[in-house]
Amino acid sequence: MPQVIRSIEIQAAPSRVWRWLATQEGLRRWISSNIQIDLRVGGGYRFLGPDDRTWISGTVLEFVPEKRLILSWLEEGSGWAHPARLVLTLAPTAVGTQVTLIHDGFEGIGRPDWPETLQDYERGADLHRVLDRLADLVSAADAQQ
């Protein structure tokens, strides 16, 4: 299954990292400043993507505290017949937390050019570096305590 995977190790316990995934305000600080999300399984969300042109929407598929947040992922107005997924996982390590971000399901979006969409997400993952923004927030919050 084609996936876009990025991972980072953050020197903080999963409980400290999870705070930035478990609230709308936390997600606004590193995913999108305008995200509206109902953080419960079946809850909806919507935000303007990092390209400042594409609206992303979907539902919360899984919400497991300090372990996993899975969202369906649909680019509005882009001809997607079905959503892809965004999977965020946290795993404890010897020095903190391994955070992994996976975009998958591109082959099922219903567009024949889905491999190009996959390539766009590969480029976007490197350009927007959202996991680095998350790590910076966790570090800054820890420094203030």
Buried (B, 14 or more C-beta within 10 A) or exposed (E): EBBBEBEBBBBBBBEBBBBBBBEEEBBBBBBBEEBEBEBEEEBEBBBBBBEEEEBBBBBBBEBEEBBBBBBBBBBEEEEBEEBBBBBBBBBBEEEBBBBBBBBBBBBBBEBEEBEEBBBBBBEBBEEBBBBEBBBBBBEEBEEEE
